[in-house]
Amino acid sequence: MIEIVYFAWVRERIGLPRERIETKAATVAELVEELRAREERYAAAFADVSALRVALDQELSEFDAALSGVREVAFFPPMTGG
């Protein structure tokens, strides 16, 4: 079981702040593909992963990172100053 947390417009498109799922994904990219295939709102949220960042157990990571041992995956847009 893995906890997925969504922030900002990702949360708005999916309609959930977080969820727990079972996954067979070995990497973040595989997890994204599983989520995209679920339904249209996930496909919309993950349509352009270059517009997203990911953190594994609260540490910034990459989409090719392994999920082995990870408890939490967070998706969010890049942070901008202002």
N, C-alpha and C positions, 0 to 999 in steps of 0.2 A: 504494500500500500504506500502511495506517495501523495504528499500534500502539494497541490498546485495553487499558487497565489497569483492573482491578476491585479495590476495597478493601472490607473488612469484610463485612457481610452480602450485598453485591452479589456478591462473590467466592464466598461460600458457596452462594448460590442458583444461580449459573452453573456453579460447579465448576472454574473456571479463574482463575489470578491475572492472566493477560494473554493476548492473542492478536493476530495480525496478520491483517488482512482487506483485501480489495479492496472498495471501496464507490463507489457513484454518488451518495451523499448529498451535498448542498450545505451542509447545516446539521447541527448536533448533533441537533436534533429529528428530521430525516429519518434520521439514523444510528440513533437509538433505534427508529424505526419498522421499519427494516430488521432490526435485532437482534431486536425483539419477534416478528417474523414467522418467525424461524428455527426456533424450537422452544419448548416449554412452559417450560423453565427460564429462558430469556431473557424470555419474556412475564411470568413471575413476578417476575423481578428488576426489570423496568422497568414494572410495573403502575401504580406511583404515582410519577411523576417529581418530584412536589412534595416527595417524601421523599429526593431525590437532589441532589447538587451535581456540577458538571462542571468539569474543568480542561483547558485546551488548551495543550499544550507547557508544562505545570506552572504555568499562570496561571489563576486562578479565572475562569470565564466563565459565559455564559448558554446556554440551550438553543436560542436563535435565532441563535447565533453561526455564522458561516461556517466551513467546514472547509478552505477553499482554503489550501494551504501548510502545514497542520497535520500534524505528524508523530506526535503522541501525544494521545490522548483518555483521560482518567481519570474514572471514575465512583466516587463515594463518598457515604456519608451525611453529613449536616451534622455538624460537629465540636461537641461540647459540653464545657463545662468541668466540673470536678468535683473 
